[in-house]
Amino acid sequence: MYPSLVRSFDESGNAILNLSKNTDAANESLTQFIENDKIIAGNEIKDQLRDRVKGAMEEVDTYRGQISDLEKEVGGYVTVGSVLSG
């Protein structure tokens, strides 16, 4: 037994341990661990969100390019049509 943990003895001679300091330290460590875990989880979510937004913006750029190509194609038909009818 660790003498520094013994607070007193009961009437049967059994050691009564003083664990409150250790309990407080363990509680504080656990609380800090939980807070750190929350921070890490938040950072992972931010990274995932950033990647998804980047992917969405790349898709938007692709669609804009396709729209531009279609507008040029439609514009060509309008020009050809106006020349033929004009």
N, C-alpha and C positions, 0 to 999 in steps of 0.2 A: 504494500500500500504506500502511496505517496504521502508523507507526513504533512506536506503543505496543503493537501486537500482536506485533511481531517479538521472539522470544526469542533467536534466534541464527541463524547461517547454516551450511549444510552445506558439504562440500568443493567443491561446484560453484557455490557462491555463492547458492543458493536460500534464501530466508528460511524459517526454521522458526518457526511462529507459536505463541504462548502463548495458547491458547483455554480453558484450564481454568477461569479465572475466569468467562468468558462462558458456558461449559457449565454451571458450577454455578448461575449466575444463571438460565439458561434452565430448568434442571432444577427449581429452586425455584419459578419462575414457573409451570411446567407442573403441579407438584404442588399449588400453591395453586389453580390453575384447576380441577383435578380435584376438590379438596375443596369448592370453592365450587359446582361443578356438582352434587355429591352433595347439598349442603344445599338447593339450589334444587329438585332432583328430589324430595327428601324433603318439602319444603313443598308442592309440587304434589300429591303423594300424599295428604298430610294434608288439603288443601283438597278433593280429590275424595272422600275417605273421609267427610269432614264432610258434604258435599252428599248422598252416598248414604245416610248414616245419617238425615239430616233427611228425605229422601224416604221412607225406610222407616217412620219414626215417623209421618209424615203418613198413610201407608197404614194403619198400625195404628189410628190415630184414626178413619179412615174405617170400617174393619172393626168397631171397637168401637161406632160409631154404628149400623151395620147390625145388629149383634147386639142392641143395645138395642131397636131398632125391632122386630125379630123376636120378642124376648122379650115386648114389650108386646102384639104381635099374638097370640102364643100364649096369653098370660095372659088376653086378652079372650075367646078361645075357651073356655078353661077356666072362666072366670067364667060365660059364657053356658051352657055345658054343665052346670055345677053347679046353676044356677038352674032349667034345664029338667028336670033329673032329680030335683030336690030337693023 
